[in-house]
Amino acid sequence: MLRILLLALAWAAAGAACVRLCRAAVAAAPHQARRSTRPRDRELTLLEAAFLAGGPGRVMDVTLVTMHRRRALLLAHTGWATVVDADTDHVLERSVIRAIGPAGHQARTDAVRRAAGTADAVRAIAASLEEAGLAVPDTSRARSAAAVRQVRAAAFAVPVLTVAALALPGGGVPGSALLPWFALPLLLTLTALLIGRAEIRPYLGWASPEGRRLLAGLITTADGTERGRLTAIAVAGPDAIEDPLLRRALSSGRRERAATRAAHRGH
């Protein structure tokens, strides 16, 4: 009886996960077809490209680097940002200044990046790109990611339930007779994962398929000019920064958070 219960749990986990994945794919599909009237004629701005490549955090990376290079902000390799010149008309730069304070004030670069990344100006960029069909809406991306996680969890749970069922007394029923019944939900979840790579994966990132096409065009046009270097940062992130100290200034906080999460997992 316990074996039958475990088998039912395996089928329920696989079925619920696959249904959720299918529903996420169906819900996300309309966003791929939803585009502006002439999407192929549209030219991405630097900050739009940054958002499509890395979301609000990438937008702030480009903004912080721009301010640093014109001496409005000092980004130290220790992970601190210092306001040098608080006079700016750029809406995102004003968000950075508000997150730190007037001239002479300091704050952790990573904290500034997160705080300013929630500004109305960043949300306006996101809304414009979503309306044009170039960005994946937050709800669609979250729904797709949750569905993929559930299918992966089911793919892990089914073998665990199989082993548990085989370890129980069979009451005269050999384990080999149960294996095919457990193999079917496992096959279902693995197949769903393969299908999800094609149907769901485009909606796990920030850019829609059309948005990624425009980003690919930007990569080929990046050059050695200041605009080209900022474009490379927008598309590839801090790794594209040539100055190692500036690159470290933008990545120090993220490395610390990753180390903290690893330490917590170790405990």
Order of alpha helices (4+ residues) and beta strands (2+ residues): alpha-alpha-beta-beta-alpha-beta-alpha-alpha-alpha-alpha-alpha-alpha-alpha
